[in-house]
Amino acid sequence: MDFLKDLWLFMKARKKFWLAPVIIVLLILGILIVLGGGSAIAPFIYTLF
């Protein structure tokens, strides 16, 4: 959680709020890859890429 807090403080101090959507999209893609690696929905996720 320290990483997320530091990231938020960096974005707030440097006015880099445009990074938030980029980080959110990367987190969503990471979660899809982790969850889709060994599940039945893996073929559907791989068609997205």
Residue pairs with C-beta under 8 A, 6 or more apart in sequence:
7 23
10 16
11 17
11 19
11 20
32 45
32 48
33 45
35 41
36 42
36 44
36 45
36 46
